[in-house]
Each structure stands twice: as C-alpha cells, then as structure tokens.
Amino acid sequence: MAGNPRLSPALNVVVAAVEKAGRRLLRDFGEVEQLQVSAKAPGDFVSAADLRAEETLRHELGRARPQFGFLMEESGESGNADWEWRWVVDPLDGTSNFLHGIPHWAISVGVEKRSADGKSEVVAGVVYNPASNELFWAEKGMGAFLNDKRLRVSGRREMKEALFATGIPFAPVKQKAEFSHTLARLMPQVAGIRRFGAAALDLAWLAAGRYDGFWELGLKPWDVAAGMVMVKEAGGTLTDPNGQDPWPQDGGMAVNLVAGNATLHPKLREAVAEGITAAEAARARAAG
C-alpha cells in the first residue's frame, strides 16, 4: 500500500510506518497465542510488544518528518513543541483483544494540523489491522478508503434497524453510570449494540458502513484521531453529547464522542445526552 500515488506524501509516510510496525506486531501476536497455554503470563510480553511498536512508529515517522510533534499513547507529548503538524499515535488499540489472541486490534495514526490561532484539527489518518490486512485511510477533502475501496457511512434511517458500537468504561464510576443510563434508553430502540474493544476500529467500521453509529465517553485523542477524520470523509457526523466539536483544544485530553450518519446521529446524541442527565440526577438524589 505504501507508495500509492493516491496518497499525499505525509500519508505515504504513515502507511509505510504502520506496515512496518504491523509486521512485527503480527509476529508478536502469534507468540501471544502460544503463551495463552503456558504458565508464563503474557501481559508483560504484550506491554513490550506495544512499546516496540511505538518505538518503530516514532523512528519511522520522526525520520521522515523531523519537524512534526508527537502525541503517543505510551510516551505522551514529545518532539517539536512549537509544532504546526503533529502525529497522534496509538501503537496498539485493542490491547486486551491482542492479549487474549482475538484478531481485532489496530495501529492508529492521525495527522493533526494547528493553525496560527492555536486551534487544531485532524486532517488525515490511518487505521491498520494487520491480522485482517485491512488498511483504512482518509485525508480531508479526499475521502475515506479501505485499501483502494471508497467508503461511505451507512444509509440506514430507522433506529430499529441500526447497529451501534460503544465502549464499556472501566472507570471512573461516573462514566459507568452514564453508560448504563444511555444503554437502557437505546436497547429497546435498536437492532443491536456491540462492544468489540478497539475504538479506532469502531470508527473505521462506522466509516465503512458496518456500524450505523458509535458513542463513548472519556476517550483519549490517540484512540480516535484517525477514526474521526475517516468518519467525516465517509459522510458521517461527529460531535460531543452537547453537539459541539469533540476534538480537544488547548492541551485537553478527554474526548466524549457521538458519531453516525446524518439521520441517526441526532437520535443517538439525544439518547447519550439523556443518559448523562439521568446519571447526574441519580447522583444528586443519592447525595441527598
């Protein structure tokens, strides 16, 4: 895929980097599957694989674009502090799946651009699942693709036909309450809700029309950077539960995201907003 003339030079750099990191992760994934049946705990091995993938991506991306900054899951912010362009990197999204031998995990790299007024947006991204050899990519104004196939969000209009994806929060308790109240509102209305454990792939699958919507609270920028531009370029809508731009500004790190096609997004956003309000009211009652 690297060297594709349809890609911008920056995105060609990303594709080459994720393919290199992906080859090593795929070998590690095979070893993890073997470790499942041994007495040796695979957790440390997976942590090392994650760090190796991040180091490969840092080296490849930094060598090609030394003026870019970095925001990476494992090592945080680094590189040029006065960046105009920045890589936003999750070297292994879906770590729990990887750890358990489930082939649903990905490398996610977004390209963030900061303007002179300090506002930033993600303008390109790649989500790569080496286990399935599916490479999703998008650039602002150029569309979203799976390998060489153009992507569009689904055209479903009825909630009763819709399949939504989400993430079940581990902590804090507040987000668990929000999730539970939202789920209670949605379940009677929709065809199904899925939790596959990799937000980057959830958004890529939404762009491909496999899901009709996605929501999750308390995400990090590296979880969603590439997937957000993918959904937008596939014709989807993304906001926070209040209907505002979800991409954090001024160094913020929390992302609350609701995404879907133009018809279903408002309905999903309303359910999430109602779930948040109900959770807040329940906490207020409990506090007396």
C-alpha positions as CSV (number, residue, x, y, z in Angstrom):
1,M,0.0,0.0,0.0
2,A,2.9,2.4,0.7
3,G,3.9,4.3,-2.4
4,N,0.2,4.6,-3.5
5,P,0.1,7.6,-5.8
6,R,-3.4,8.5,-4.5
7,L,-1.9,9.2,-1.0
8,S,-0.3,12.5,-0.1
9,P,3.5,12.3,0.8
10,A,2.7,12.6,4.6
11,L,0.1,9.7,4.4
12,N,2.5,7.6,2.4
13,V,4.9,8.0,5.3
14,V,2.2,6.9,7.7
15,V,1.3,3.8,5.7
16,A,4.9,2.7,5.4
17,A,5.4,3.1,9.1
18,V,2.2,1.2,10.2
19,E,3.0,-1.6,7.8
20,K,6.5,-2.0,9.3
21,A,5.2,-1.8,12.9
22,G,2.3,-4.2,11.9
23,R,4.6,-6.9,10.6
24,R,6.4,-7.1,14.0
25,L,3.1,-6.9,15.9
26,L,1.7,-9.7,13.8
27,R,4.7,-11.9,14.7
28,D,4.2,-11.0,18.4
29,F,0.5,-11.8,18.1
30,G,1.4,-15.3,17.0
31,E,3.6,-15.7,20.1
32,V,1.0,-14.4,22.4
33,E,-1.4,-17.0,21.2
34,Q,1.1,-19.7,22.1
35,L,1.7,-18.1,25.6
36,Q,-2.0,-18.5,26.4
37,V,-1.5,-22.2,27.0
38,S,1.7,-21.8,29.0
39,A,2.3,-20.9,32.7
40,K,4.1,-17.7,31.6
41,A,1.8,-14.7,31.9
42,P,1.6,-12.9,28.5
43,G,0.8,-9.5,29.9
44,D,4.5,-8.3,30.1
45,F,5.1,-9.7,26.6
46,V,2.2,-7.6,25.2
47,S,3.4,-4.5,27.0
48,A,6.8,-4.9,25.4
49,A,5.2,-5.5,22.0
50,D,3.2,-2.3,22.4
51,L,6.4,-0.3,23.3
52,R,8.3,-1.8,20.4
53,A,5.6,-0.8,18.0
54,E,5.5,2.7,19.4
55,E,9.3,3.0,19.0
56,T,9.1,1.7,15.4
57,L,6.5,4.3,14.6
58,R,8.4,7.1,16.3
59,H,11.6,6.3,14.4
60,E,9.9,5.9,11.0
61,L,7.7,9.0,11.3
62,G,10.3,11.1,13.0
63,R,12.9,10.3,10.4
64,A,10.5,11.3,7.6
65,R,9.1,14.4,9.2
66,P,11.5,15.7,11.9
67,Q,9.7,19.0,12.3
68,F,6.4,17.2,13.4
69,G,5.5,16.9,17.0
70,F,4.2,13.6,18.6
71,L,1.3,12.7,20.9
72,M,1.6,9.0,21.7
73,E,-0.3,6.7,24.0
74,E,2.7,5.3,25.9
75,S,5.1,8.3,25.9
76,G,2.8,11.3,25.7
77,E,3.9,14.5,24.0
78,S,7.4,14.9,22.5
79,G,9.2,16.3,19.6
80,N,8.8,19.9,18.3
81,A,6.8,21.8,21.0
82,D,6.1,24.6,18.5
83,W,4.5,22.2,16.0
84,E,2.3,23.1,13.1
85,W,1.8,19.4,12.4
86,R,1.7,16.5,14.9
87,W,1.4,12.7,14.8
88,V,-1.3,11.4,17.1
89,V,-0.4,7.7,17.6
90,D,-1.9,4.6,19.3
91,P,0.6,1.8,18.5
92,L,-1.8,-0.9,19.7
93,D,-5.5,-0.2,20.0
94,G,-7.3,-3.2,21.4
95,T,-4.6,-4.4,23.7
96,S,-7.0,-6.7,25.6
97,N,-8.0,-8.4,22.4
98,F,-4.3,-8.8,21.4
99,L,-3.6,-10.2,24.9
100,H,-6.3,-12.8,24.5
101,G,-5.5,-13.9,21.0
102,I,-8.5,-12.1,19.4
103,P,-7.6,-10.7,16.0
104,H,-9.4,-7.4,16.4
105,W,-6.7,-4.8,17.1
106,A,-5.1,-2.0,15.2
107,I,-2.4,0.6,14.8
108,S,-3.9,4.2,14.6
109,V,-2.0,7.3,13.4
110,G,-3.7,10.7,12.9
111,V,-2.1,13.8,11.4
112,E,-3.1,16.9,13.3
113,K,-2.7,20.4,12.0
114,R,-2.5,23.5,14.2
115,S,-3.3,26.9,12.8
116,A,-1.9,30.3,13.7
117,D,-4.7,30.9,16.2
118,G,-3.8,27.8,18.1
119,K,-6.9,25.7,17.0
120,S,-6.1,22.3,15.7
121,E,-7.9,19.5,13.7
122,V,-7.0,16.1,12.5
123,V,-6.7,16.2,8.7
124,A,-5.6,12.7,7.8
125,G,-5.3,9.3,9.4
126,V,-4.6,5.6,9.0
127,V,-6.1,2.7,11.0
128,Y,-4.4,-0.6,10.2
129,N,-5.4,-4.1,11.4
130,P,-2.5,-6.4,10.4
131,A,-4.4,-9.5,11.5
132,S,-7.1,-8.9,8.8
133,N,-4.8,-6.9,6.5
134,E,-7.4,-4.1,6.4
135,L,-5.9,-0.7,6.0
136,F,-8.3,2.2,6.4
137,W,-7.2,5.7,5.4
138,A,-8.6,9.2,4.9
139,E,-7.5,12.7,4.1
140,K,-9.5,15.9,4.5
141,G,-11.3,16.7,1.2
142,M,-10.1,13.4,-0.4
143,G,-12.5,10.8,1.0
144,A,-12.1,7.7,3.1
145,F,-10.9,4.3,1.9
146,L,-10.4,0.7,2.9
147,N,-7.3,-0.3,0.9
148,D,-8.5,1.1,-2.5
149,K,-12.2,1.0,-2.0
150,R,-14.1,4.2,-1.3
151,L,-16.0,4.2,1.9
152,R,-19.4,5.7,2.8
153,V,-21.3,5.6,6.1
154,S,-24.5,3.5,6.0
155,G,-27.8,4.9,4.7
156,R,-30.0,3.4,7.4
157,R,-32.6,5.8,8.7
158,E,-34.5,3.8,11.3
159,M,-33.3,3.2,14.9
160,K,-34.9,-0.3,14.8
161,E,-32.5,-1.3,12.0
162,A,-29.4,0.4,13.5
163,L,-26.4,-1.4,14.9
164,F,-24.4,0.8,17.2
165,A,-20.9,0.3,18.7
166,T,-19.6,1.6,22.0
167,G,-17.0,1.0,24.7
168,I,-17.9,-0.2,28.2
169,P,-16.0,2.1,30.6
170,F,-13.7,0.5,33.2
171,A,-13.5,3.7,35.4
172,P,-14.4,6.1,36.8
173,V,-17.7,5.1,38.3
174,K,-19.3,8.3,36.9
175,Q,-18.8,7.1,33.3
176,K,-20.2,3.7,34.2
177,A,-23.4,5.3,35.3
178,E,-23.6,7.4,32.2
179,F,-23.1,4.3,30.1
180,S,-25.8,2.3,31.9
181,H,-28.4,5.0,31.6
182,T,-27.7,5.5,27.9
183,L,-27.8,1.8,27.3
184,A,-31.1,1.5,29.0
185,R,-32.5,4.1,26.6
186,L,-31.0,2.7,23.4
187,M,-31.5,-1.1,23.8
188,P,-35.3,-1.1,23.3
189,Q,-35.0,1.1,20.2
190,V,-32.2,-0.5,18.1
191,A,-31.2,-3.7,16.3
192,G,-28.1,-4.2,18.5
193,I,-25.2,-2.8,20.3
194,R,-21.6,-4.1,20.0
195,R,-18.5,-3.7,22.2
196,F,-15.5,-5.0,20.3
197,G,-12.8,-3.3,22.3
198,A,-11.0,-1.1,19.8
199,A,-12.3,2.5,19.3
200,A,-10.1,3.1,16.3
201,L,-11.6,0.1,14.5
202,D,-15.1,1.0,15.7
203,L,-14.8,4.4,13.9
204,A,-13.2,2.8,10.8
205,W,-16.1,0.3,10.7
206,L,-18.6,3.1,11.0
207,A,-17.0,4.8,8.1
208,A,-17.3,1.5,6.1
209,G,-21.0,1.2,6.9
210,R,-20.6,-1.8,9.1
211,Y,-21.9,0.1,12.1
212,D,-24.6,2.8,12.0
213,G,-23.3,4.8,15.0
214,F,-20.8,4.9,17.8
215,W,-20.6,6.6,21.2
216,E,-18.1,6.6,24.1
217,L,-17.1,8.9,26.9
218,G,-13.7,9.5,28.3
219,L,-11.6,8.6,25.3
220,K,-8.1,9.9,24.6
221,P,-7.1,11.7,21.4
222,W,-5.0,8.8,20.2
223,D,-8.0,6.5,20.4
224,V,-10.0,8.5,17.9
225,A,-7.8,10.8,15.9
226,A,-7.5,8.8,12.7
227,G,-11.1,7.4,13.0
228,M,-12.7,10.8,13.3
229,V,-11.3,12.1,10.0
230,M,-12.3,8.7,8.5
231,V,-16.0,9.1,9.6
232,K,-16.1,12.7,8.4
233,E,-14.7,11.8,5.0
234,A,-17.1,9.0,4.6
235,G,-20.0,11.4,5.1
236,G,-20.7,10.9,8.8
237,T,-21.3,13.3,11.6
238,L,-19.3,13.6,14.8
239,T,-20.0,15.7,17.9
240,D,-19.8,15.5,21.6
241,P,-23.0,14.8,23.5
242,N,-23.8,18.5,23.5
243,G,-23.5,18.8,19.8
244,Q,-20.1,20.6,19.8
245,D,-16.8,19.7,18.1
246,P,-15.4,16.8,20.1
247,W,-11.7,17.3,19.3
248,P,-10.0,18.7,22.4
249,Q,-8.2,22.1,22.3
250,D,-5.7,23.9,24.5
251,G,-4.0,20.7,25.6
252,G,-7.2,18.9,26.6
253,M,-7.1,15.1,26.7
254,A,-10.7,14.0,27.2
255,V,-12.8,13.1,24.2
256,N,-16.6,12.4,24.5
257,L,-17.8,11.3,21.1
258,V,-21.0,10.6,19.3
259,A,-20.8,9.6,15.7
260,G,-23.2,8.4,13.0
261,N,-24.8,9.1,9.7
262,A,-26.7,12.4,9.3
263,T,-30.1,10.8,10.1
264,L,-29.2,8.6,13.1
265,H,-26.6,10.8,14.7
266,P,-29.2,13.3,16.3
267,K,-31.1,10.4,17.7
268,L,-28.1,8.7,19.2
269,R,-26.8,12.0,20.5
270,E,-30.1,12.7,22.2
271,A,-30.0,9.3,23.9
272,V,-26.5,9.8,25.2
273,A,-27.3,13.3,26.4
274,E,-30.4,12.0,28.2
275,G,-28.2,9.2,29.8
276,I,-25.7,11.7,31.1
277,T,-28.5,13.9,32.6
278,A,-30.2,10.8,34.2
279,A,-26.9,9.8,35.7
280,E,-26.3,13.2,37.1
281,A,-29.8,13.3,38.6
282,A,-29.3,9.9,40.2
283,R,-26.1,11.1,41.8
284,A,-27.8,14.2,43.1
285,R,-30.6,12.2,44.7
286,A,-28.1,9.8,46.3
287,A,-26.1,12.8,47.7
288,G,-29.3,13.9,49.5
